[in-house]
Amino acid sequence: MSDEQLLDLRFCDLNLTIAGTPLEKRIAQLGEELARRGLLFKPHCWLSVDWFSPDDIPGIAIPFYLAHPRLMRLERKQLLDVEGGTQSWCMKILRHEAGHAIDSAYRLRRRAAYREIFGKPSLPYPEYYNPTPSSKDFVLHLEMWYAQSHPLEDFAETFAVWLRPGSRWRTRYDDWPAINKLHAVNDFMKSIQGQKPRVQSRATIEPISRIRKTLRSHYAQKREHYGVDYPSVYDNDLRKLFHMDTEDKRNPTAAAFLTRIRPELRLSVARWTGEYTYTIDQVIQEMIERCRELKLRMGGSPDEVKRDAMILVAVRTTNFLHEEGHRVAI
């Protein structure tokens, strides 16, 4: 089917299942990781429009596009990225959502220690949050310092770091205040080892089989939501550094070039600025996505462009850390 034909389909007409897809093995891997920790809990999973774990339902909704490679290609064209599109990325998000699900399954947020350490779960979710990239009060797991967005996300991110095999969190966060949150999660999990979940609902929220909205409408709403604060501050600099797509289509794309030199950019700028490589990587990611949006291509020599790109990343990283009001959409 063409993109136009796919966009006119309703979600309920996609006829997708998790069975027989890579998702099935990844969900099984999550279950094995939980079992190795002595936990009897295994979240049930279903396909929906986004990643989420509903309050009071100990399960995980997984976005529909991960059930079919053709839909993953459409997702990339529509939103420039495929959230959870690789095995490692998918597992990171599954561990995060499992944190929400186990919270619901054992009603952990009702504990006084939970509220004391992570904050009030009842706080309303903001539409945007203002992260502090240099903060060591929160673990680093998903991108854009997501643990800082809400107390429930802080718990889920901390749980994900605790659960990941080989994370070595005791060493990694030894001198961070966030280590106290990791020890708290460790204590919570010890207290429920071998216990059946208190909440065992197998309900699903917004499964694709019951959604009559078209994919076209879905993507229009997503672009409107995430495009409000798009980082257009990069545009002038990127247009000076690269050429427009129409000038010479034989040249590599700017996004591909930045992706290839990304590890070198990250390490070099970290040495120059002394900033966390994680912070720098977020700036590079935003630049790559904007290059795709603007359809920019290479123009000058690779060495010159790489040098100028390093300078641009260093400047933008410094600006990002010191400007006020940098908002991240939830």
N, C-alpha and C positions, 0 to 999 in steps of 0.2 A: 504494500500500500504506500501511496505517496504521503508526504507530511500533511498535505491539505486534507487528504482522506482520513488520516489518523486523528487530526485535530477536530474533525466533525463527529467523531465517535463519542458516545457517552461512556462513562466509567463502567456502568453496569453491563455494557456490551463487550467489554474487553475479554471476558472469559479467561481470566488469569488465575493461576494457583501457585502456591509455594512449592508443592510437591514436584520433584524432578528438576528443580532449578538449583543453582549454587546456593541460594538462600537456605535450602533445606540442610545442607552440610554445615553452614555457618551457625544456624540455630542449634544444631546438634553439638557443635563445638562449644557454644555458650553453655549448654547444659552440662557438658563434661567439665568445664571450668568451675561451674558452681558446685558440682558433685565433689570435685577434688578438694573443695574447701569445707566439705562436710555439710553442705546445705541441701536439704530435700526439695527445695523450691526450683521449679522450672516454669518460666513464663510461657503462656500460650501466645502465638503470633498470628497475625492476619494482615492482609493487604489493604492499604488505604491510600489517601492522597499524600500523606506526609509521615515523617517519623514522629511518634508520640506514645506516651503511656498514660492512659486516663486515670484520674483520681479514683480510688476505690476499686479499680479493676487491675489485678496483677498480671497484665499482659502487655504486649508490644505491637503497635501498628507499624508496618513497614511500607514505604512508598512503593506504589504499583510498578514503577519503571524498572525496579531491580529484578522483576520477575521475567523480563524479556529483553534481549540485547537491542532489538529494534526500538523499543521504547526508551532505552537508555540513550540511544543516538538522538532521538527526538528531544529528550530532556536537555541534552547538551546544547542542541541548537537553540532551544527556547530560553534556557537560563544560563548558558555558558559553562555549566558544570554539572556533575552527576554526584550528588551527595551520597556517600556510601558506595560509590561505584567500583571500588577495588576491594579485594578481600580484607586487607588490613584496615582500611577506612570503615568498611561495613562492621567489622568486629569492634572497632572503637565505639561506634554509635550503639551497637547492640549491648555492649557492656554498660554504657551510659544509661540506656533505657531500662536495662535490667536493674539498675540502681533505683529508678523510680518504681519499677514493678515490685521489687522486694520491700521497698518502703511501704507500699500499699498492702502487700501480702501479710506483713507482720505488724502493721500499724506503728512503725518505728517513730514517725513524727509526733506521736502522742507522748513520747518520753520527754521528761524534763531535760535530760542531758542533750538530746537532739536539739531542742529549741535553744538551749544555752550555747551550744557550740556553733550551730549553723544559722540560727536566727529564727524568726517566726515564719512557719510555713504558710500562714494565713495571709501574708502580705500579698496584695494584688500584683499580678504580673505586669511589668511595664511594657510598652510597645517598643521602647528603645532602652539601652543601658549605656552608661559611660564607663568603660573599663579603665583601670589603672595598670598598664602593662608591667610596671616595675614591682607590683605588689607581690610579696611572698606569703600573704595570708591565704592564698588559694592555690590549689594544685593546677597543673597545666595538662590538659587532656585534649578536649576538642578545641578547634580554632577560636580565635578572637576572645580568649580569656573568658570562656562561657560560664565558668564557675562563679563569676562576679555578677551574673545577671539576676539571680534570685536564690534565696536559701535552699529551695528544693533542687535547683540545678547545682548548687555547691555540694550538696550531699551526693547527688548522682555522679558528678564528676569525681568526687573523692572515692566513691565506691568503685568506679571504673578503674582508677589508678590502683586501688587495693586489689582488685580482682585479676588484672592482667598478669598472665604468667610471666615470670622473670622481670617484673617491673622494678624490683629492688628499691621499693619506696622508702624503706628505712634509711638507706644510704643517700638516695637522691634528694630527699627532703629533710635530711638530718638537721640542718641549720635554718630551716624555714619554720615560721609559726604554723604553717599548714600541717606540720607533722602531728600536731595535736588532734586535728580533724581525722587524720589517717588512723591514729591510735584509737580514736573514738569509734570509727567504723569497724576496726578490728575487734573491739570489745563488743559492739552490737552483734557482729556476725558470730562471735563465739557464744553469745547468749542464746542464739536461735539454732545452733548446730543440732541436727538430728530431730528438729521439731517440724511438724506439719504447719503449713501456712494457716493463719487465723482467718484470712479471707481467701476463698477458693473459687470465686466467681470466674466463669469462662466466657463472660459476655464480651462482645466486640462493639466498638464505637466507629461509626462511619466506614464500614467495610465497602469496598468498591462495588460489590454486588447490589448495594442499595443506593448508590449515588447516580443520579440521573443527569448531572451536570456534564457538559462536554469538556474534552481536553482543551479546546480552544479557550473556553471561558476560564478554566482553571489557570492556564498559563498567563492569561491577561491579568488576572487578579494577582498572581505571584509577582509578575514584573512590576505592577503598580506598587505593591507593598515594598519590595526590596529596592526599587529604583528611586525612592524618595531622597535618600541621602547618598546616592552613588558618588564615589570619590572622584568627581570631575576636576579636583585640584591637580590631578596628574596630567590632564589633557594637553596643556600648552607645552609642558616639558617633554612629554612623550612624542608629540608631533615634531619637536625640534630634533629629537634623537632618532626617530624613524621616519619612514616615508608612507604616504597613503597607499592603499592597496592597488589603486588604479595606475600607479606610476610604473611599476615593473613587477608583474606577477610571477616572474621567474625567481625572484629573490625569496629567501625564507621569510616566514612570518615573524614579526617581532615577538609574539607570544611563544613561539617555538624556540627562538633564540634565548629569551630570558629563562625559559624552562630548562634549557640545556646547561646554561651557566649558573643556574640558581644555587647549587651547593657552593661554588666558588664565590659568588656574590655574597652569600650569607656569611661565610667565614671571614672574607676580607673586610666587610663592613663591620663585623663584630670586633675585629682587631683594631680598626680605626676608631670606632666610637665607644667601645667598651660596653655596648648594650647587649642584651640577651639575643642569642641567635633566633629564638622563637619569635621575639618581637619583630626582628628584621624580616623574618620569613613571611609574616603577615603582610608587611608592606609590599614585598615582592609579589605575593599572591594577588594583591589588589591591582598592582601594575600589570600583571599578566592578564588578568580578566579585562582590564580596561583596554589593553592592546587588542584583544580579541574583539571587543565591542567596536573599536574604532577601525578595525581591519588594517592595522599597520604592518609594514614590512621593512626588512633591512634595507639600508641605503648605502651607508659608508662601510669602511673596512671593519671586519669583526673586532679587531684589537681596539680600534678607536671607539667603537660603539660600546664595547665591554668596559673600557675605562670610564666613559661618560655615564654609563649605566650605574657603575659602582658609586660615582659621585652623587648621582641622582638618588639612589637608594639611601645613601648616608644622610643626605640633606632631608629627605622625606621622613626617614626614621626619627631624626632629631625633632623635626617639626611635629610629627605625630605624638611624640612623647610629651611635648611641652604645650601643644595647643589645647585649648579648653573646648569642651563641647563635642569632642569626636564621639559620635553616636553609632551604635551597632544595633541594627534591627533584629528583633527576636522572631 
